[in-house]
């Protein structure tokens, strides 16, 4: 048969409630506080990670922009140097051409003066040769 609850049941219930209160104060509440702090730290770390990822993305974009700008400047500098090189080449070719034309001019003058000298010499000798030839053809002296 079932008996009505006696005083020990109430004492056991009171002990159980007292044990729950003590365990809550000593064990569960500090663990929940530690878990809450850990959760807050994790959130803080996640926000820091987000901030650093944003900074990383911005730095990467700036690096890409700087790289593109540097490449553009490099191409401009290359074209500038290429243009300067072509101008220098034209200048050197012009100098070489003018120097060669000058040498050709002086060589022509030297050649013309030599030819003129040779013609003068030959003119003088032609008279002697023609006189000798005429003497030989005629067989007598002129």
C-alpha positions as CSV (number, residue, x, y, z in Angstrom):
1,X,0.0,0.0,0.0
2,X,1.0,3.5,-0.7
3,X,1.7,5.6,2.3
4,X,1.3,9.3,2.5
5,X,4.5,11.1,2.2
6,X,6.2,11.5,5.4
7,X,8.7,14.1,6.6
8,X,11.7,12.4,5.0
9,X,10.3,13.1,1.5
10,X,10.1,16.8,2.3
11,X,13.6,16.7,3.7
12,X,14.9,14.9,0.6
13,X,13.2,17.5,-1.6
14,X,14.7,20.4,0.5
15,X,18.1,18.7,0.2
16,X,17.7,18.4,-3.5
17,X,16.7,22.1,-3.9
18,X,19.6,23.1,-1.5
19,X,22.0,21.0,-3.6
20,X,20.8,22.6,-6.8
21,X,21.2,26.1,-5.3
22,X,24.7,25.3,-4.1
23,X,25.8,23.7,-7.3
24,X,24.4,26.6,-9.3
25,X,26.3,29.1,-7.1
26,X,29.6,27.1,-7.0
27,X,29.7,25.3,-10.3
28,X,27.2,26.2,-13.0
29,X,27.1,30.0,-12.7
30,X,31.0,30.3,-12.9
31,X,31.1,27.9,-15.9
32,X,28.3,29.9,-17.6
33,X,30.2,33.2,-16.9
34,X,33.4,31.6,-18.3
35,X,31.5,30.4,-21.4
36,X,30.0,33.9,-21.8
37,X,33.4,35.5,-21.6
38,X,34.8,33.0,-24.1
39,X,31.9,33.8,-26.4
40,X,32.6,37.5,-26.1
41,X,36.3,36.9,-26.8
42,X,35.4,34.8,-29.9
43,X,33.2,37.6,-31.2
44,X,35.9,40.1,-30.5
45,X,38.4,38.0,-32.4
46,X,36.0,37.5,-35.3
47,X,35.5,41.3,-35.5
48,X,39.3,41.8,-35.4
49,X,39.6,39.1,-38.1
50,X,37.0,41.0,-40.2
51,X,38.9,44.3,-39.7
52,X,42.2,42.7,-40.7
53,X,40.7,41.0,-43.7
54,X,39.3,44.4,-44.8
55,X,42.7,45.9,-44.4
56,X,44.3,43.1,-46.3
57,X,41.8,43.6,-49.2
58,X,42.5,47.3,-49.2
59,X,46.3,46.7,-49.1
60,X,45.9,44.2,-51.9
61,X,43.9,46.7,-54.0
62,X,46.5,49.4,-53.3
63,X,49.3,47.0,-54.2
64,X,47.5,46.1,-57.5
65,X,46.9,49.8,-58.3
66,X,50.6,50.7,-57.5
67,X,51.7,47.7,-59.6
68,X,49.6,48.9,-62.6
69,X,50.8,52.5,-62.1
70,X,54.4,51.3,-62.0
71,X,53.9,49.2,-65.1
72,X,52.4,52.2,-66.9
73,X,55.2,54.4,-65.8
74,X,57.7,51.7,-66.9
75,X,56.0,51.5,-70.3
76,X,56.1,55.3,-70.7
77,X,59.8,55.4,-69.6
78,X,60.6,52.6,-72.0
79,X,58.8,54.5,-74.9
80,X,60.6,57.6,-73.9
81,X,64.0,55.9,-73.8
82,X,63.2,54.2,-77.1
83,X,62.3,57.6,-78.6
84,X,65.5,59.1,-77.2
85,X,67.4,56.2,-78.7
86,X,65.9,56.7,-82.1
87,X,66.7,60.4,-81.9
88,X,70.3,59.6,-80.9
89,X,70.5,57.1,-83.8
90,X,69.2,59.7,-86.2
91,X,71.7,62.2,-84.9
92,X,74.6,59.8,-85.2
93,X,73.5,58.7,-88.7
94,X,73.2,62.4,-89.7
95,X,76.7,63.1,-88.3
96,X,78.1,60.0,-90.0
97,X,76.4,61.0,-93.3
98,X,77.7,64.6,-93.1
99,X,81.2,63.3,-92.2
100,X,81.1,60.9,-95.1
101,X,79.8,63.6,-97.4
102,X,82.6,65.9,-96.3
103,X,85.1,63.1,-96.9
104,X,83.6,62.4,-100.3
105,X,83.7,66.1,-101.1
106,X,87.4,66.4,-100.1
107,X,88.2,63.2,-102.0
108,X,86.4,64.6,-105.1
109,X,88.3,67.8,-104.8
110,X,91.6,65.9,-104.4
111,X,90.6,63.6,-107.3
112,X,89.6,66.5,-109.5
113,X,92.9,68.3,-108.7
114,X,94.8,65.1,-109.4
115,X,92.9,64.6,-112.6
116,X,93.5,68.3,-113.6
117,X,97.2,67.8,-112.8
118,X,97.3,64.6,-114.9
119,X,95.4,66.3,-117.7
120,X,97.8,69.2,-117.7
121,X,100.7,66.8,-117.7
122,X,99.2,64.7,-120.5
123,X,98.4,67.9,-122.5
124,X,102.1,68.8,-122.3
125,X,103.1,65.3,-123.3
126,X,100.5,65.1,-126.1
127,X,102.2,67.8,-128.0
128,X,105.5,65.9,-127.7
129,X,103.9,62.6,-128.7
130,X,102.0,64.1,-131.5
131,X,105.1,65.7,-132.8
132,X,107.0,62.4,-132.6
133,X,104.1,60.6,-134.2
134,X,103.9,63.0,-137.0
135,X,107.7,62.7,-137.6
136,X,107.4,58.9,-137.7
137,X,104.5,59.0,-140.0
138,X,106.1,61.5,-142.3
139,X,109.5,60.1,-142.0
140,X,111.1,63.5,-141.5
141,X,111.6,65.9,-138.6
142,X,109.3,68.8,-138.1
